[in-house]
């Protein structure tokens, strides 16, 4: 059983607490450290490690303070260099080289984003749960089996984006960057169809855009696609 707590999921900041009842992890650290402390009821000592996908501030803002608090940060060499992260609490990881934190076995994998060395994560625990965490990308070439939980970015709908461009509310250049840097509703559907979702219990839709998304529509369409419980992360 995996317990997922969203601390926030938007361009203003991203962070998630996940626990299997034995080992608790922080995925992303995109808020001020004090905000993360408050959201976790100041129980930072419960966090066994923090995984960071890439260097953008809305995903990595509190990384230096988290290390100073005695918590290891796990991220790529490219991300660490771009954010200037140093010290013995920095654990540099590589795509497709798995490692363990407590009861979790974690496999980083490469994704596509406009940053140095972004990663997604596949997390499996000793109870047989398997979670994939995928955000801030426009493409994922990997396929996953026996998933029980999916946390995936669903930033925009192409239909909404096209309507906003036509209405003059979104510049075509912004549309181009969006399509080349983020997962949209259509990507999520394709990703789900390409992967083994027979055992999926829960799907979290992450990082919805303020202007280019529709939470109720996205939730309904993904539920219809998979039959699984779908949650939209708080923004």
Residue, then its C-alpha position, 0 to 999 in steps of 0.5 A: x500500500x502506497x500513501x501519496x501526499x501532494x504538497x503542491x503541483x504547479x509552476x509555482x512549485x512541486x513536491x510529493x511525499x510517498x510512503x509504503x508504511x516503512x520508508x518515506x520519500x520526498x519526490x521533488x523539492x520545489x517550494x521554500x524549505x519552511x513551506x515543506x517543513x510545515x506541510x510535513x508537520x515538521x517531521x523532516x526526520x521521517x524523510x529517508x531521501x529526496x528524489x529530484x527530476x531536474x534543475x528547474x526551481x519549481x522542482x528543486x528550490x529547497x534542495x540545498x536546505x534539505x541537504x543541510x537538514x541531513x537528508x540525502x538528495x538523489x539526482x543526476x550529475x547534470x541537475x546537480x551541476x546546474x543547481x550547484x549542489x555539492x556535499x556528502x548528502x548529494x547522491x549522483x544517480x544515472x539513468x537505468x542504474x537502480x539503487x535502494x533507499x530503505x524498502x524502495x528499489x528505484x530505477x531512474x530513467x531518461x526523459x526529454x525536457x529543456x534541461x541538462x539531464x532530466x530523469x523519471x523514476x520507477x519505484x518498487x517496494x518489498x510489498x509488490x507495489x510499483x509506482x512510476x513518476x513522470x513529469x516535465x517531459x514531452x516523450x517517454x520511450x520506456x515501457x513499464x510492467x506490473x504498475x500499481x500506481x502512476x504519477x504523471x504530468x497532464x499539463x494541457x490539452x491540445x484542443x484548449x491550447x489551440x483555442x487559446x492561440x486562436x483567441x489571441x490568449x496564448x502566443x504561438x511561441x508559448x504553444x511551441x515551447x509547451x508542446x516540446x517540454x510538457x506532457x499533455x492529456x493526449x500524451x498521457x492517454x498514449x502512455x497509458x495505452x502503451x504500458x501495462x495498467x491491468x493492476x493499476x490502483x491509482x493514477x495521479x495527474x500532476x502539474x496541470x497548467x492554470x490556463x491550458x487544462x481542465x481538471x474535471x475533463x482530464x479526470x473523467x477522460x483518464x478514468x474512462x481510459x483506464x477504469x482506475x481511481x484518478x486523482x488530480x494533484x492540488x495546485 
